Amino acid sequence: MNSRVVPKGPDARQSICLVTALTVADFIDPDLIAGAHTDTGAQLGVLTLAALLREQGFNPSVVNLDDLFFEFIGRDTKRAPLKPDGNASQATNVETPLSEFFFSFVVRHLGPASFDVFGFSSICSSYPLTLRLAAQARRTNANTTIVLGGPQASVVDIATMHAFPCIDLIVRGEADDTFPALMKLLETGDSRWQSLSGITFRRGEDVIRNPNARVVENLDRLPMPAFELDASIRARKGIHLEAGRGCPFVCTFCSTNDFFRRNFRLKSSHTLIEQISALKKEYGIDYFSLVHDMYTVDRKKVVEFCDAISASGEKFTWGCSARTDCIDDDLLGLMASAGCAGIFFGIETGSQRLQKVINKNLDLDETIRRIECADRNGIRTTVALIVGFPEETRDDLRDTLHFFIDALRFEHVEPQCSLLAPLAATPIYEQHKDELIFDRIFSDISNQNWRLDPVEQEMIREHPAVFPNFYAIPTVLLDRQYVKEVTDFATYLATWFRWLPVAILQDSADLLNVFDRWQRWRLERPPRVDDEDTTWTPYYSHRRFHREFLEFVRTCYVPEMANAPAAIVAVLEAESVHSRDALVPIVDAADTFQDNIFPYRLPELCVAQFDVDYNELIDSLKKKRDLTSLSSGSSTVVFSPQNDRLDIWQLPPLSAMLLTLCNGTHTVRDIVRDFSRLATEFDGVPAEKVCLFGLMQLKDDGFIGLSASPVKWQAQRDGKAMALEPRYALPPQANNTQQPWPPLPSKGKQAIA
């Protein structure tokens, strides 16, 4: 028996600390990643275990590593590197990434905490950190019992126990029954804990792996997760809530099959709505991300849930995951009417050939129809794709790239793309585990830091069987660096732009060829003194990529490759409008139109002239119509920032002319006079009335302001335009959660009004 598994005795309770796995860890632009994850809270598995332990009379503590991450990055608003003591470094030449100091920050937070049991949850991307924290807990608590659980520890349990002697036990798979029983037996010193199903433990020098525990067939019997242990729950806009477990499908790359034993189960509609109602009443939360890998497999249960929502009278929104072949148009309409606001669609590949190879077996034409239907019903969808499969060809990669960009045609779709990670215990890992390479080209599934902490990198190199997700399966027909750059290129095109990548795809019919020309252009382009230094920041996440890609389209793509240059130039100019005027107005504000009042165009507006009808252009992009057949003729478009979006208006010719006249130096009388020179009347209405009505409409639409005296303009303090886009941009995705969330500020992207 392991000597460190020490019973408390009959008169004392075990003190237990449960530590969540870190699910967010991006140190490039923490502000953006924080916006995507402030609503997640502690993992449901940990909070459910806490509730079950409470039923047994224990009083567990919960440490939320995600919350600690946000506290850590919030200590330095300038994003300066931190010294090892946790303070911001003032040395401008220091480039040590923040990730190297996060471990020390967590250790300082935990301090000399002493618990009888530390229970660490685990996921693949942060497993190195979890094991480092477990080792630290051992150093400061020699007699504590250290238990691991969660998906990653479950599938690499034997390798973990051999490589890391600080670990005493691993509870595999669904721990709802096993972990509380284990704690009860350890507390009393009952040696029968060694016979529990679903655990891996030490006996002397041996590692013992007991048979798997049975899954929880009746999920309704589980208590509400202990959300009260989430210190920030009242500030969250939404939370995860478990809807069921298990996926009946056998995709070669997926790891959830092993964890949940492919046993598909759902909570009853009654239980779900009862829990939702209680959480809404207690915490004021009205968005619930229903956690289940494949919620819509049982159509009748989903219909029952939607009908139960309507019957309950409760008003809330929710999201879920689904396969596009396990949902239909009628069901999507019903779900939308019942408050479904988001769906995660795992498409995985845009290649019909690879769909069969990876056992996903989706019909991609049907997939597009389901995405379009969800979009039509106002449901926000995440369309997730993977590249870098070992059998992938250039044609397969091109198909996935095109599927990714095509998804941008839909208003409510967020595409995401990741490199394949060989997750432990998956069929694809088992097939290729002897071929793995450590090339430091990481999937964001396995690494969100961009730069690994050196200590963790060494752990990964020493123990490939424990951390296979940080390794790679070679792509025989493609260079992995090329695949990685294509992935970053597509991801950040979708981040920085709205319609430009769609237009280039539609115009060129081969975006991979465009990417190849882009690569050559970057090599040929001579360095410039004003080029920003991206330092260790990934190039494509930097604003420099945004600027240089616009330059590439303008100077290379349009003259060399464009089939419909007028259309491409129009979209290019529209998506170049990302800066406000360098001048700000000095006005004597007025409220009403009078002859001597001076209308002026609001400084935050950007006005552009195009040689095509912009509305027709956007409609052609949405419907994949030929861009060479666009109507010729000029159009005036106004770009109007509105909080977290950029509204776009195409003005009628007379409104455009009026807006031009509103320059802050002409009075209403002057504008009416100049306008009336065009004609005395319009369809029987006097020109003066038409002009005044047009001016009032421009003011109501937020295009012009009024001044009692001529407007003067002065430069801003720095004399430069105000950038609307952030310095960096992150992919619009919720890493690891695989759950859609309510609409977030869309920095750097344009929304068409």
Buried (B, 14 or more C-beta within 10 A) or exposed (E): EBEBBBBBEEEEEBBBBBBBBBBBBBBBBBBBBBBBBBBBBBBBBBBBBBBBBBEBEBEBBBBBBBBBBBEBBEEBEEBBBBBEEBEBBEEEEEEBBBBBBBBBBBBEEBEEBEBBBBBBBBBBBBBBBBBBBBBBBBEEBEEBBBBBBBBBBBBBBBBBBEBBEBBBBBBBBBBBBBBBBBBBBBBBEEEEBBEBBBBBBBEEEEBBBBEBBBBBEEBEEBBBBBBBBBEBBEEBEBBBBBBBBBBEBBBBBBBBBBBBBBBBBBBBBEBBBBBBBEBBEEBEBBBBBBBBBBBBBBEEBBBBBBEBBEEBEBEBBBBBBBBBBBBBBEBBBBBBEBBBBBBBBBBBBBBBEBBEBBBBBBEBEEBBBBBBBBBBBEBBBBBBBBBBBBBBBEEBBBBBBBBBBBBBBBEBBBBBBBBBBBBBBBBBBEEBBEEBEBEEBBBBBBBBBBBBBEEBBEBBEEBBBBBBBBBBBBBEEBEBEBBBBBBBBBBBBBBBBBBBBBBBBBBBEEBBEBBEBBBEBEEEBEEEEEEEEBEEBBBBBBBBBBBBBBEBBBEBBBEEBBEBBBBBBBBBBBBBBBEBBBBBBEBEEBEEEEEEBBBBBBBBBBBBEBBBBBBBBBEBBBEEBEBEEBEEEEBBBBBBBEEEBBBBBBBEEBBBBBBEBBBBEBBBEBBBBBBBEEEEEEEEEEBBEBBBEBBEEBBEBBBBBBBEEBBBBEEBEEEEEBEBBEBBBBBBBBBBBBBBBBBBEBBBBBBBE
